[in-house]
Amino acid sequence: MDSSILVNMTTLNPLAAPFESFWRSTTERYTKFQIATVGSILVHEILYFGICLPGFLCQFLPLMHKYKIQGEKRESFEQQWKCFKLLMFNHFFVQVPLISGTYAFTELMSIPYNYEAIPAWYILLLKLYGSLMIEDTWHYFLHRLLHHKSIYKFVHKVHHHFQAPFGMVAEYAHWIETLVLGMGFFIAILLFCDHVIFMWAWVTVRLMETIDVHNGYSLPLNPLHLLPFYAGVEYHDFHHMNFNGNYSSTFTYWDWIFGTDRQYKEYLAKKKEKTLKAD
């Protein structure tokens, strides 16, 4: 990276200097294998449950209940425990083995770890948005296929056990679905990864998005809605409630192109009409 860019980042971003110190210390203290393997596993687990935590706490805060989309359907302890147990299986018997291949991938593709090679922030943001588009495209078509009546009950039905989703449901799925839909995530890595930090940034963005659309609460302020064509929680919550339509993971354009958002638009129209009559 150009040294002038590093200087500008440090000047404009108060977090740049602490991050540089952290990253240099990390790469000096730990081997590439430790960073790629143990580091990536910790990043995934800490981020997943850390991002789930606010939504989990919402159920105990009466003030937040008005934001619950399917307010009549509350999360029970039994349902959350059921979700957590399958998550642990998927995380440690499916995802951890996949994550353990990170080091081999970075070595094979000569992916750098050093601080100087970290891409400029605007390049990173562009690649992350491109990654969301790639993953969303893969997700739309494969997700729609998983809803086909001939295979739905064998795989994707597991994820739809929860008609009123909550944050942890994001990765509650049959292990085959975890592998199939997860391929979209890895395609983005193959195309865009030029530093190990990209992998961690991409994991962060993807987890933020998928947990957000599953959390079941439509909050008045959500920075993710700044993303062009972002679908959001109400869009995906309808998919769980209705089972059909709204197949995209992040954006709305594929459903719009193929008309698979028709039932959602009808639902919104009826909801609006009902509100107007009530007023």
C-alpha positions in Angstrom: 0.0 0.0 0.0 1.2 3.6 -0.8 2.7 5.1 2.3 0.8 8.4 1.7 -2.5 6.4 1.9 -1.4 4.9 5.3 -0.6 8.4 6.6 -4.0 9.8 5.4 -5.8 6.8 7.0 -4.1 7.4 10.3 -4.9 11.1 10.2 -8.5 10.8 9.2 -9.4 7.6 11.2 -8.6 7.6 14.9 -8.9 3.8 14.9 -6.2 3.4 12.2 -3.2 3.7 14.6 -4.6 1.2 17.2 -5.5 -1.2 14.4 -2.0 -1.0 12.9 -0.5 -1.7 16.3 -2.8 -4.6 16.8 -2.1 -6.1 13.4 1.6 -5.7 13.6 1.7 -7.3 17.1 -0.5 -10.2 15.9 1.7 -11.0 12.9 4.8 -10.8 15.1 3.5 -12.9 17.9 1.7 -15.6 15.9 2.4 -17.8 12.9 0.5 -17.6 9.7 -1.1 -21.0 10.5 -2.3 -19.7 13.9 -3.7 -16.5 12.5 -5.4 -18.3 9.6 -6.8 -21.2 11.6 -7.3 -20.3 15.3 -7.7 -16.6 14.5 -10.4 -17.3 11.8 -12.3 -19.7 14.1 -12.3 -17.2 16.9 -13.4 -14.4 14.6 -16.3 -16.4 13.4 -17.5 -17.6 16.8 -17.1 -14.2 18.6 -18.7 -12.3 15.8 -21.6 -14.7 15.3 -22.7 -14.7 18.9 -21.7 -11.1 19.5 -23.9 -9.9 16.7 -26.7 -12.2 17.9 -26.5 -10.8 21.4 -28.5 -7.5 20.9 -31.4 -9.4 19.2 -31.3 -12.0 22.0 -31.6 -9.3 24.7 -34.5 -7.7 22.9 -36.9 -10.4 24.0 -36.3 -9.4 27.7 -36.9 -5.7 27.1 -40.6 -4.7 27.0 -39.7 -1.5 25.1 -38.4 -3.5 22.2 -41.5 -5.8 21.8 -43.3 -3.2 19.6 -40.5 -3.7 17.0 -41.0 -7.5 16.8 -42.4 -8.2 13.3 -44.3 -11.3 14.3 -45.1 -10.1 17.8 -47.6 -12.8 18.6 -44.8 -15.4 18.2 -42.2 -15.2 21.0 -39.0 -17.1 21.2 -39.3 -19.9 23.8 -36.3 -21.2 25.8 -36.8 -24.7 24.3 -36.8 -23.3 20.7 -33.6 -21.3 21.3 -31.9 -24.2 23.0 -32.9 -26.4 20.0 -31.4 -23.8 17.7 -28.2 -23.5 19.7 -27.5 -27.2 19.7 -27.7 -27.6 15.9 -25.6 -24.4 15.6 -22.9 -26.0 17.7 -22.9 -29.1 15.5 -22.7 -27.0 12.3 -20.1 -24.7 13.6 -17.7 -27.4 14.9 -18.3 -30.3 12.6 -19.0 -28.4 9.3 -17.6 -24.9 9.4 -14.5 -25.4 11.6 -13.1 -28.1 9.1 -13.8 -25.6 6.3 -12.2 -22.7 8.1 -9.2 -25.0 8.9 -8.4 -24.9 5.2 -7.8 -21.2 5.3 -4.0 -21.5 5.8 -3.6 -23.9 2.9 -5.6 -21.5 0.7 -3.5 -18.5 1.6 -0.3 -20.4 1.0 -1.5 -21.8 -2.3 -2.7 -18.4 -3.5 0.2 -16.4 -1.9 -2.2 -14.3 0.1 -0.2 -11.8 2.2 -0.6 -11.2 6.0 1.7 -8.2 6.5 0.2 -4.8 7.4 1.8 -3.0 4.4 -0.2 -5.2 2.0 -3.6 -4.4 3.4 -5.7 -2.9 0.6 -6.9 0.7 0.8 -10.2 1.0 2.7 -12.2 2.1 -0.4 -10.9 -0.8 -2.4 -11.9 -3.1 0.5 -15.4 -1.6 0.6 -15.9 -2.1 -3.1 -14.8 -5.7 -2.9 -17.1 -6.3 0.0 -20.1 -4.9 -1.9 -19.1 -7.0 -4.9 -18.9 -10.0 -2.6 -22.4 -9.4 -1.3 -23.7 -9.2 -4.9 -22.0 -12.5 -5.8 -23.2 -14.3 -2.7 -26.7 -12.9 -3.2 -26.8 -14.2 -6.8 -25.6 -17.7 -5.8 -28.0 -17.7 -2.8 -31.1 -16.7 -4.8 -30.8 -19.4 -7.4 -29.7 -22.2 -5.0 -32.1 -21.1 -2.3 -35.0 -21.2 -4.8 -33.9 -24.7 -5.9 -33.9 -25.9 -2.3 -37.6 -24.8 -2.2 -38.5 -27.2 -5.0 -41.1 -29.6 -3.7 -39.0 -32.7 -4.6 -36.2 -31.8 -2.3 -37.5 -29.2 0.2 -38.4 -31.6 2.9 -35.0 -33.3 2.9 -32.8 -30.2 3.4 -34.2 -26.7 3.5 -37.2 -27.6 5.8 -34.8 -27.7 8.7 -34.1 -23.9 8.4 -37.8 -23.2 8.1 -38.6 -24.9 11.4 -38.7 -21.3 12.7 -41.6 -19.4 11.1 -40.7 -16.4 13.3 -36.9 -16.2 13.1 -34.5 -14.8 15.6 -30.8 -13.9 15.2 -29.3 -17.4 15.9 -31.6 -18.9 13.2 -29.2 -17.4 10.6 -27.0 -20.5 10.5 -29.6 -23.0 11.7 -29.7 -25.3 8.8 -29.1 -28.9 7.5 -25.4 -29.5 7.0 -25.9 -30.0 3.3 -27.5 -26.5 3.1 -24.6 -25.0 5.0 -22.3 -26.4 2.4 -24.4 -25.6 -0.7 -25.4 -22.1 0.1 -22.0 -21.4 1.7 -20.4 -21.8 -1.6 -21.4 -18.3 -2.6 -19.3 -17.0 0.3 -16.2 -18.9 -1.0 -16.7 -17.8 -4.6 -16.3 -14.2 -3.4 -13.1 -15.2 -1.6 -11.7 -16.9 -4.7 -12.4 -13.8 -6.8 -11.5 -10.9 -4.5 -9.2 -12.1 -1.7 -5.9 -10.2 -1.8 -5.1 -10.2 2.0 -6.1 -12.3 4.9 -7.8 -9.3 6.4 -10.3 -9.4 3.5 -11.5 -12.8 4.7 -12.1 -11.4 8.2 -13.8 -8.3 6.8 -16.0 -10.5 4.5 -17.0 -12.8 7.4 -17.9 -9.7 9.4 -20.1 -8.2 6.7 -21.8 -11.5 5.8 -22.6 -12.3 9.4 -23.9 -8.8 10.1 -26.2 -9.1 7.1 -27.5 -12.7 7.6 -28.1 -12.2 11.4 -29.8 -8.8 10.7 -32.4 -10.3 8.3 -33.1 -13.1 10.7 -33.3 -11.2 14.0 -37.1 -10.6 13.8 -37.0 -7.0 14.9 -37.6 -4.1 12.6 -35.7 -1.3 14.2 -36.2 2.4 13.1 -32.4 2.9 12.6 -30.4 0.4 10.7 -27.2 1.4 8.9 -27.3 -1.6 6.6 -30.3 0.1 4.8 -27.8 2.5 3.4 -26.7 -0.3 1.0 -28.5 0.2 -2.4 -31.2 -2.4 -2.9 -30.8 -3.9 0.6 -33.7 -6.2 1.4 -33.7 -6.1 5.2 -35.4 -7.9 8.0 -39.0 -7.4 7.1 -38.3 -8.8 3.6 -36.7 -12.0 4.8 -39.1 -12.4 7.8 -41.9 -12.6 5.3 -40.1 -15.5 3.6 -40.1 -17.4 6.8 -43.7 -16.6 7.5 -44.9 -17.3 3.9 -42.3 -20.0 2.9 -42.4 -18.9 -0.8 -40.9 -15.8 -2.5 -38.2 -13.4 -1.4 -35.4 -15.9 -2.0 -32.5 -13.4 -2.1 -30.2 -13.2 0.9 -29.2 -9.5 0.7 -30.7 -7.5 -2.1 -34.1 -7.2 -3.8 -33.3 -7.1 -7.5 -33.3 -10.9 -8.4 -36.7 -11.3 -6.8 -37.9 -8.2 -8.7 -36.5 -9.5 -12.0 -38.1 -12.9 -11.7 -41.3 -11.8 -10.0 -40.7 -13.9 -6.9 -41.5 -10.9 -4.7 -45.2 -10.7 -5.9 -46.7 -12.2 -2.8 -44.6 -9.9 -0.6 -45.9 -6.8 -2.5 -49.5 -8.1 -2.2 -48.9 -8.6 1.5 -47.5 -5.0 1.9 -50.5 -3.6 -0.1 -53.0 -5.4 2.1 -51.1 -4.3 5.2 -51.2 -0.7 4.0 -54.9 -0.9 3.2 -55.6 -2.3 6.6 -53.7 0.6 8.3 -55.5 3.2 6.3 -58.9 1.7 7.2 -57.9 1.7 10.9 -57.0 5.4 10.7 
